[in-house]
Amino acid sequence: MFVAHLQHKILDIYALLEYIEYVYPLLLNPPSCPLQANSTWMGCFVRATEVCEALYFAGVPIWLVHSKEYIPLTMNIVHSV
């Protein structure tokens, strides 16, 4: 059990360091066009379209959890679940 908890904490720390090094600077100074999504990241689920757009431009894989009626027509939906 100790090993599992230790591994969990180490992965949490690794994720935080990745966020600080790669994502946070891109959120402060967003690029003009979206970056290629990092395929080694699991990504995140979001509800706010503003957060979704910011993470999308930073190259973070995202899943927007939203009612279909509230999704803007300009949003590119690859696959609806």
C-alpha positions, 0 to 999 in steps of 0.5 A: 500500500505504501508503494502505491501511495508513494507512486501516486504522490510522485505522479502528482508532483510530476504533473505539477512540474509539467504544468509549471514548466509548459502550460502555465507560461502558455496561459500567461502569454497565449500563442496566436494559433493552437499548439499541437496537443501533447499526446503524453498528457492525459488532459482534463475535463472542463466545463467553462468554454473560456478555460477550454479555449485557453487550454486548447491553445496551450496544447492540452488535450481537453474534454468539454463537459457541456450541454449541446445547446450551450456550445458555440457554433464556432467551436470545432467538435471532433467527436460528441460523446 
